[in-house]
Amino acid sequence: MEKLTILLSDTQLLNIKRQLENLILSEIELTRKQANIAQRYMNKKQTCNYLQISNNTLDTWIKHGLPTIKISGSIRFDKIAIDHWLSSLAKSS
């Protein structure tokens, strides 16, 4: 099989590089949105959806130590802190 060589100008190479960068960045952003990572801090409803549990179960988990952030009477939940908390429970059982 013969080797095929394609000669491109510097401008063409730069355009290909930019197109690949844009494609990769858009795919990363799409993946982040699909994984719902883009939004780190959540309210109770979002946290219930994230954990796939009911509001009553969330309240029980909070009593058992699920980390919360309280700001002026408003409660927020950090996905990273939740994941660490769940991992620590998995390791201890």
Summary of the structure (lengths in Angstrom):
residues: 93
radius of gyration: 22.6
end to end distance: 59.1
largest distance: 71.3
contacts: 185
relative contact order: 0.10
helix: 61%
strand: 11%
